[in-house]
Amino acid sequence: MTLDELEQGKSAVIESIEVTGMTLQRLISLGFTPGAELSVVRKAPLLDPFDISICGSLVAVRKEEAKKIIVNSGT
């Protein structure tokens, strides 16, 4: 499942990130690494951006980025 498919209020663990370059560097610097736990705090009305809680921070992630983050919700 990708992060954009995760429901608001649900948690998951990052399995992989399918981006490269500066986008990957930005996500890593924000704590988006394989094994990190995150949760979807809020999805904007038009589903862009998402507010994600990760590593004790609240981070806004664009839908296009969220589609590239593979997560496992354990369900």
N, C-alpha and C positions, 0 to 999 in steps of 0.2 A: 504494500500500500504506500502511496505517496503522502506527504504531509498535507497537501491540499485536500485530500480525501478524509483526513482525520476530523472527527466531529468536535465542535466547540465543547470545552470542558473535559475532553479526553486526553489521556497521556499516552506516550509511546517512547520507544528507544530508537535512536537513529541507527540504521544498518549501513547505509552508504549515501554518498552525495555524488550526483552525476553531473557536476559542472567543473569547469577548469578556470584557470587564469585568475583575474582579479576578483571575480565573483566567489570563487572557491576560497581565496585568501580572506575575503571579507567574512564569509560564513564561519570559517575556522576561527578567526579572531573574536567572533561573537560567541564561540562555544559550540558551534555545530560540528561535532566530530562523532565518528562511529562510537556507539556505546553510551552517548550522552542521552539523558532523559529530558524530555520536553513535554509541554502541554499547550493546547490551543486555548488561550484566554478569551479571545474574541475574533470573530470574522466580521469584517466591515460589510455593510449592506450589499455592496456589489462584489463581495468576496475578494477585495483587493484593497489594502493589504490585510494580513493576518497578524494579530498580536500573539506572540509566542513567549512563554515563560521557559527560560533555559539558563542553567548555571546561576540562578539567583537574580537574573535580569529579565526585563521585559523588552522584547525585540520585535520590530515590525518587519515582516517578510512579505515580499511581493508574491503574487500567485504564481508567476512564471518560475520563481526560485523554488517555491514550495513544491511544484510539480517535479522537481529534480532531486528532492530529498526523500529517500526511501526509509520508511519507518516500520516498526513492528509494534503493534498495540497489544500483543499477547492474547488476542481474541481469536 
